[in-house]
Amino acid sequence: MNLVLASASPARLTLLTSAGMDPYVVVSGVDEDAVEATSAETLCATLARLKANAVATRIRSGELGDGLPAGNTIVLGCDSLLAFDGEILGKPDGPEEARKRWQAMRGRSGVLHTGHCLIDLGNDHAVEEVASTVVHFADITDEELDAYVASGEPLGVAGAFKMDGLGGPFVERIDGDPSTIIGLSLPVLRHLLARLDLTVMSLWRRS
């Protein structure tokens, strides 16, 4: 069974490879800024669906060559967003926005939502699920805040923080699945595979 990850995220790829899988990576090209929704949960689910469908369409058309037979391939699209203070927070536009976000978030909590869409190209069945994890941010100092923003890490991730990187010490605790925050819930992937009558083991790399 071929697994295609419809994402350019190195963190998502690392999660899957650490779990014994060797996914193909195909960037969807979806314009995320053009999609709107009233809640972070709805928006991340919509974006995950659009990404998975965009890549599935390219595979079906043969655009990617013969290396991915559609009948033996599943496509996984994901998207993560932070809900905080009634706002939907994706990647910050720049250092100043990242700084303002952290000034508001420190010592408080938000909910990181990650949408998942899995498409089985063999029968065109698609299943979806959103995983949500509460993130409790540390009450970091101005010095820590400025250093973290200057590192550049917050600029490329939803919510302006990365728990599996330099930002890890600035997260006091979480309530939920840690892999959700990294960008792909492995338990949710297992649930979605089961709904397609597949197993995680079918995606394990062959030794």
Helices and strands as residue ranges (DSSP letters): E 2-5, H 10-18, E 24-25, G 32-34, H 40-60, G 70-72, E 73-84, E 87-89, H 95-105, E 109-120, E 125-137, H 142-151, G 153-156, G 158-160, G 168-170, E 171-175, H 178-182, H 186-195, G 200-203
